Amino acid sequence: MTQMTNRQYFLASRPAQMPTADNVQCRDVPLAPPGPGEVTLRNLYISLDPAIRGWMGDAPNYIEPIALGDAVRSSVIGRVVSSNSPDFAVGDVAMSVGAWEQYTTAPAAGLNKLDEAAGIPLSLFLGALGPTGLTAYFGLLEVGRPRAGETVLVSAAAGAVGSVVGQIARMQGCRVVGMAGTDDKCAWLVDALGFDAAINYRTCGDYTAAIGKACPAGVDVYFDNVGGEILDAALLCLNPHARVAVCGWISTYNVANPPGPVNLWQLVAKSVTLQGFTVLDYLDRFGEGIGQLARWLQEGKLQYREEIVDGLDNILPTFLRLFDGSNAGKLVIRIPEQG
Ligand SMILES: NC(=O)c1ccc[n+]([C@@H]2O[C@H](COP(=O)([O-])OP(=O)(O)OC[C@H]3O[C@@H](n4cnc5c(N)ncnc54)[C@H](OP(=O)(O)O)[C@@H]3O)[C@@H](O)[C@H]2O)c1
């Protein structure tokens, strides 16, 4: 019998700036059978998230850096092809912490079984009904704490997290302003998602003036996905007692020595709360969050965009699209079952 192989993309060296094919390399390794209590998934979907860029470095983070030589860590959804656990049968579909690889072998205890028969597109469990939807839900409601009538500003607003943040803020009765990098994205925010205004940050010129114009009553909640100069400008537009929910700082992820924010004094001047968070802070409430997001989807109150790219071998160039803004919504790699 021929030995099965597992194609993997692994971290050969830590990127200093934008990851390259020298940093992330391909190899085919023998596929070992699952150990006791383990399950092997044939991956169907691999989630591409900006956070992976952070794990490629060795700065302190909320989970361990990817070790050099290890396959690049990622959330995956796969079909069970071999199981040493009574909880999973061959053919079941599950979500797991996995990697940029064809097959993921993991302890059954860490897997979430997904009900394929429910008819929900599986990729949604990586996006609007998964980590990015949950990040928006808990980050906005628990950290941003918006109240009806307040103004919520969101950066990377047309992305997987930002687009959900804005729609939830609208449902809370807030005025919502998004910042995004193209006119098409801005039009989608206003025309399809019901944002009150959108700013194309690549063409608007002075950020502070543009935010001030789009938010004439000031900003009460800034949901920060990007950091950098946009954060600095937003800080100058905050109302007294505003909340800044620091979700991500994607503008700095590929910059070797990014300058720090210079307007933090505004925290004092306006009695502002600036709070970072990760979605994992709310792990024990994921059931509640997924239930609510699913209800909103069913009721047509929540829309989402996802971009699914076929082929494991496209994974690095596709990942890099998160950083030039050419992704339209939640970015996922699919490895077709007949492939
Ligand atoms: N705290 C958590 O638990 C958590 C969980 C998930 C994600 N996050 C963070 O949330 C943010 C969004 O993640 P996502 O998964 O939803 O990705 P995404 O928004 O779907 O994709 C990333 C977007 O960021 C924008 N961007 C890239 N480089 C930028 C720059 N230099 N300046 C301004 N905008 C830039 C691009 O949109 P434009 O075309 O608009 O530029 C790009 O499409 C990231 O910072 C991520 O790290 C945090």
Ligand as a Chemical Component Dictionary entry (heavy atoms), coordinates in Angstrom:
data_LIG
# 
_chem_comp.id                   LIG 
_chem_comp.type                 NON-POLYMER 
_chem_comp.pdbx_formal_charge   0 
_chem_comp.three_letter_code    LIG 
# 
loop_
_chem_comp_atom.comp_id 
_chem_comp_atom.atom_id 
_chem_comp_atom.alt_atom_id 
_chem_comp_atom.type_symbol 
_chem_comp_atom.charge 
_chem_comp_atom.model_Cartn_x 
_chem_comp_atom.model_Cartn_y 
_chem_comp_atom.model_Cartn_z 
_chem_comp_atom.pdbx_ordinal 
LIG N1  N1  N 0  -8.684  40.753 18.692 1  
LIG C1  C1  C 0  -9.108  39.642 18.081 2  
LIG O1  O1  O 0  -9.480  38.638 18.714 3  
LIG C2  C2  C 0  -9.146  39.626 16.587 4  
LIG C3  C3  C 0  -9.772  38.583 15.899 5  
LIG C4  C4  C 0  -9.841  38.642 14.496 6  
LIG C5  C5  C 0  -9.247  39.717 13.825 7  
LIG N2  N2  N 1  -8.615  40.682 14.543 8  
LIG C6  C6  C 0  -8.023  41.848 13.871 9  
LIG O2  O2  O 0  -9.068  42.517 13.183 10 
LIG C7  C7  C 0  -8.532  43.191 12.031 11 
LIG C8  C8  C 0  -9.346  42.777 10.814 12 
LIG O3  O3  O 0  -9.186  41.374 10.598 13 
LIG P1  P1  P 0  -10.105 40.606 9.526  14 
LIG O4  O4  O 0  -9.865  39.156 9.727  15 
LIG O5  O5  O -1 -11.474 41.131 9.597  16 
LIG O6  O6  O 0  -9.438  41.020 8.143  17 
LIG P2  P2  P 0  -10.136 41.848 6.955  18 
LIG O7  O7  O 0  -10.575 43.150 7.523  19 
LIG O8  O8  O 0  -11.123 40.991 6.270  20 
LIG O9  O9  O 0  -8.915  42.056 5.974  21 
LIG C9  C9  C 0  -7.898  42.941 6.308  22 
LIG C10 C10 C 0  -8.229  44.364 5.771  23 
LIG O10 O10 O 0  -7.408  45.296 6.463  24 
LIG C11 C11 C 0  -7.263  46.442 5.646  25 
LIG N3  N3  N 0  -5.860  46.864 5.705  26 
LIG C12 C12 C 0  -4.768  46.141 5.338  27 
LIG N4  N4  N 0  -3.650  46.876 5.504  28 
LIG C13 C13 C 0  -4.058  48.091 5.979  29 
LIG C14 C14 C 0  -3.375  49.294 6.345  30 
LIG N5  N5  N 0  -2.038  49.383 6.257  31 
LIG N6  N6  N 0  -4.106  50.335 6.779  32 
LIG C15 C15 C 0  -5.455  50.258 6.871  33 
LIG N7  N7  N 0  -6.165  49.152 6.536  34 
LIG C16 C16 C 0  -5.465  48.090 6.091  35 
LIG C17 C17 C 0  -7.658  46.044 4.231  36 
LIG O11 O11 O 0  -8.889  46.667 3.905  37 
LIG P3  P3  P 0  -8.933  48.094 3.146  38 
LIG O12 O12 O 0  -9.140  47.815 1.694  39 
LIG O13 O13 O 0  -10.088 48.767 3.784  40 
LIG O14 O14 O 0  -7.614  48.764 3.396  41 
LIG C18 C18 C 0  -7.871  44.540 4.315  42 
LIG O15 O15 O 0  -8.886  44.090 3.442  43 
LIG C19 C19 C 0  -7.054  42.807 11.978 44 
LIG O16 O16 O 0  -6.306  43.817 12.584 45 
LIG C20 C20 C 0  -6.985  41.541 12.822 46 
LIG O17 O17 O 0  -5.710  41.329 13.358 47 
LIG C21 C21 C 0  -8.550  40.654 15.905 48 
# 
loop_
_chem_comp_bond.comp_id 
_chem_comp_bond.atom_id_1 
_chem_comp_bond.atom_id_2 
_chem_comp_bond.value_order 
_chem_comp_bond.pdbx_ordinal 
LIG N1  C1  SING 1  
LIG C1  O1  DOUB 2  
LIG C1  C2  SING 3  
LIG C2  C3  SING 4  
LIG C2  C21 DOUB 5  
LIG C3  C4  DOUB 6  
LIG C4  C5  SING 7  
LIG C5  N2  DOUB 8  
LIG N2  C6  SING 9  
LIG N2  C21 SING 10 
LIG C6  O2  SING 11 
LIG C6  C20 SING 12 
LIG O2  C7  SING 13 
LIG C7  C8  SING 14 
LIG C7  C19 SING 15 
LIG C8  O3  SING 16 
LIG O3  P1  SING 17 
LIG P1  O4  DOUB 18 
LIG P1  O5  SING 19 
LIG P1  O6  SING 20 
LIG O6  P2  SING 21 
LIG P2  O7  DOUB 22 
LIG P2  O8  SING 23 
LIG P2  O9  SING 24 
LIG O9  C9  SING 25 
LIG C9  C10 SING 26 
LIG C10 O10 SING 27 
LIG C10 C18 SING 28 
LIG O10 C11 SING 29 
LIG C11 N3  SING 30 
LIG C11 C17 SING 31 
LIG N3  C12 SING 32 
LIG N3  C16 SING 33 
LIG C12 N4  DOUB 34 
LIG N4  C13 SING 35 
LIG C13 C14 SING 36 
LIG C13 C16 DOUB 37 
LIG C14 N5  SING 38 
LIG C14 N6  DOUB 39 
LIG N6  C15 SING 40 
LIG C15 N7  DOUB 41 
LIG N7  C16 SING 42 
LIG C17 O11 SING 43 
LIG C17 C18 SING 44 
LIG O11 P3  SING 45 
LIG P3  O12 DOUB 46 
LIG P3  O13 SING 47 
LIG P3  O14 SING 48 
LIG C18 O15 SING 49 
LIG C19 O16 SING 50 
LIG C19 C20 SING 51 
LIG C20 O17 SING 52 
# 
